[in-house]
Amino acid sequence: MLEERIERYRDYIEADPYSWAGRWAEACAPAGGEAFHEVRLDLGCGKGSFTVEAARREPDALFLGMDSEPICIAYAAQRGFESGLPNVIFVPGTGMRIREMFNPGELGVIYLNFPTPFPRKKDSKGRLVNLERLMDYRRVLCDGGEVRLRTDSQPLFDFALTQVPLAGYELTWQSRDARGERPRDPMSEYEERLGAQGALVNAYIAVPGPPPSNPVQTAEMSLSAYIPDDLSSFDAYAPHGMQGTIQNLRNRAAKDGGDWSRGITL
């Protein structure tokens, strides 16, 4: 049962993460050991394979995996327990209250691995790459801190690129085939599954630059606006969370003589 699993691996779960703001590096250090030199957040960690592997590679940093699904936290905590690593822990949450969980400058890296795209305009506030979320991340990132996005969704990625300058960030790297360019980067079970289906990984690394004086959303919020006119680019693979949208566009294109854009109200 879920409750039993959570109890069994509770040493790798912090049920009240909002009580540790400003103290993560010291409070989570091994008994008698020095504080971790950096705290990193895997926001939307799923079952924790990326978080654990990243923690294995960088033992001097503390890795926090966050997910809103209790079942994911339970499995991630089990993975952490089985790894025996002292520098990884999992917390429940969505990231919408990130400024309550961390003090200003407390995080070195925020990972956004395959976030839910929320393609409809009415649901767009849930996107972790929004202007509002990027402004929140600015508050908790240290000088030189990074936001690292990975997604299988070309429309979400193109939308995300519009948000970077609005929030005063600067790109230090971007790719339409991140796995091809950086094959040795840690991989989540989610990316492994999507890769087997033919997905390419879009990715960027962004760092906060000078803060915008008056951040205002100017981008089109429906992800249908970022779908290319030629739908054949999705013949081999349709991004997770947008399969229905793309199929609807194909159906409309067939009905309207090839113009899928007429009447789109997503």
BELFENHU-V176905 format. One line per field, one symbol per residue. phi: phi as a letter, one per 20 degrees, with the letter a starting at -180 (. if undefined). burial: # if it has 16 or more other ideal C-beta (glycine too) atoms within 10 Angstrom, else .. A space follows every 10 residues. Layout:
phi = ???
burial = ???
This chain:
phi = .fffffffdf fdcdfcffed gncgfefefg gmeffffbdc deenfmenff gffffffcfe deddddbeeg ffffffffff fffmfedbbc cfqdnfdffe ecfgmedebd edelfgflff gfdffeffdf gffffffgfd efgnfcdddc beeffffffg ffegffemec fdabbebfff ecfefgceff ffffffeofe eebbcccfdg fffbfcfcef effffdeffe fffdfebdgg ncffffffff fffffdmoef ffnfcf
burial = ....##..#. .###..#..# ...##..#.. .....#.### ########## #####..#.. #######... .######### #.#.###### ###.#..#.. ##...##### #########. ...#..#### #.######.# #...###### ########## ####.####. ...##..##. ....####.# #..#....## ######.#.. ....#...#. ####.##... #..#..#### ##..##..#. .##......# .....#
